[in-house]
Amino acid sequence: MPSRRFKLEFYDPDGVKHVITVDGQITREKIGKLLDMVELMAGTPKANAAALGLSTRKFDRLASTIFSNLKTSEFTSTEAKQAFESSFNEKIPLSTVSTYLVRLVDRGVLERLRGSDALRYRVKSEEPRQILPLRP
């Protein structure tokens, strides 16, 4: 997996801006830990997309929506669009969502699956590496 930079910005209830930057391999677990930290810092009862609601980048907000609401199932770009719009009460074009989903696939965060009627996506799971036993 190529090295990437992921930047997360949010404000806590006191109005303090927090910026977290990760350089290197970005995995599902790392994103999950970051969202947990946002939950603690922002004082939200549950880590969800609303915790990042003050982010100015739609890409970041869409990614957080996917990790918060859609990480346990397969979804289409239309379902991702609907989740974003219900989380942020803001419209986003389907073409923009599709572009961002392709970028997340390219970064190794999502998997793209061919469905019978449409492309489907899911959060890429980290597969445990098999440890080979030593031979005597």
Order of alpha helices (4+ residues) and beta strands (2+ residues): beta-beta-alpha-alpha-alpha-alpha-beta-beta
